[in-house]
Amino acid sequence: MIKQLMAGIALAAAALCGAAQAYPTKPVTIVVPFAPGGAADTMARQLAERLNKRLGQPVIVENKPGAGTMIASEYVAKAAPDGHTVLLAASSLGIAPALYSKVNYDPVKDFTPISQVASVVHVLEVHPSVPVKSVGELIAWLKANPGKANYGSVGAGTSTHLESELFNTMAGVKMTHVPYKGSAPALMDLVGGNLQVMFDAWASSGPFVRDGKTRLLAVTTAQRSKILPDVPTVAESGLPGYEAMPWLGFVAPAGTPAAAVNRFHAELTEVLKEPEVQERFRNLGLDIIGNTPEQFAEFIKKDIVKWAKVVKESGARAD
């Protein structure tokens, strides 16, 4: 009888172990909070193609754009916590609660972080008529010419808006915000001289910088970008302590089993090591990070606090 009991326990343990190792048992859906065609969507599809092979199940990309990425975030927060639905989250995951009066998810309690995949390389640039070549010179010029500088963003409450307001606050200057519906129209006005300053993604601004239509001053990250190693950071070129890093990363619904999170993370880590993937990311203006679930969780918490403070001080609202 005892032998039969022990055998039963052993079989049950083996079954549980097998179930944990079996993830995924069906197709995995990556929910992207943006429309098809952008850098985030392209990145997701490149990763899905490779994860498909490594996970042994179809990996599908599903676009759910809208409401400042809240539609996709809420959808994944309410999905079954089994690792078969994950969100390609952006910085807005944690910023939205400070910007919007109603957000139907908690960025910490409702998600299980998997990995911060990459940072989106953002730059600070000026119109060539602005007589500065460094961040320190820009701050001095802004203080000497109060009320004369307009800066463009890709919309109220977006990362480019908040990066600029963080700059205003830390530098003790006041540039006038002009929001646009996207990077392209804002860049046109920067090139045309209607704007003097702009924070923007390198992927969209790079061609204008290379053609001499705008002047590149710095990258916004704490360390220099792997894509632009010769370009100084805002912090090292005139505004110590400044850091703004728009990011993209995978999160799953809260309660997702550790076995599923760890398997997805392990396969993703291997994919991010592939030279072809790294080259494609560089072309998209992305710096690969690929940290652990624990590191990503800690980063998200700090990021929420940081941008909530910027939103409060700037008075930015998105509704």
C-alpha positions, 0 to 999 in steps of 0.5 A: 500500500505504501509503495503504491502511495509513493508511486502515485506521489512520484507520478503526480510530481512528474506530471506537474514537472512535465506540465511546467516544462510543457509551456507553451501548450498553444499559440502565444500572442504578443499584443502590440499597443501601436498600429502596424508599421512602426518601430515597436510593431516591426520589432515585435514581428522580428522577435515573434518570428524567432520565438516561434522556432524556439518555443515550438508554438506559433507566436502571433502579433496582434495590434491593439492601438489606441487610448495612449496604449491603454486599450492593449494594456487593459486587454492583457491585464485581464487575459488568462495568466498562463503565459500565452498572452503577453504585452509589448509594453512601452513607457506609457504603461506606467505614465498613463495613470498620472496622465489620464483621469481613468485607467483600468489597470495598475501598472505594478499589481496587474502585470508580471514583468518578463524583460525590458527588451530595448530602449528607444534612442531619443535625441535633443536637436535644434534648428540650425539658426539656434547659435548653440552646439551643446546642451550647456550653450542651449541652456544659456541661450534659453535663459538669455532669450526667455519666451523665444523658444518653441519646442515640438512634441508628438502629442500632449502627454507623450514621451517627447512632451515629458522629456522636454518638460523634465528639461525645462524643470531641471534647467530652470528654463521655459520653452513653449510646448507645441503638440503635433499628431506625430513626429513628421509634422513636428520635424517639418516645423523644426526644419522650417524654423517654426520650432527651435528645439525638439526631443525626438526618436533618432529613427525619425530625426536621423535623416534630417540631422545627416542632411544638416537640416537640424543640429544634434546636441545629445542623446537623452539616456543616462549612458551614451547610445550604442547606436550613436557612441560619439554623441554625448548625453544631455547629462554629460554635456550641460545638465547633470542628472538628466535621464529620459529613456523611452523603453519597450518590454514584455509583461504578462498578466499578474499571476503568470506561472514562473515557469512560463515567465522564465521560459519566455525570458530564456528564449528571448535572451537567446534571440537578442544575442543573434547578430542579425537581430542586433543589426535590425534593432540598430536600424530601428533606432533601438538599443538592446537591454534584455534584463531580468524579470526582477530588474525590469520590475524594479525599473518600472516602479522607479519609472512610474515615480519619476514621470508622475513627478514630471506630469504633476510639475508640468501640469500635463494632461491627456484627457 
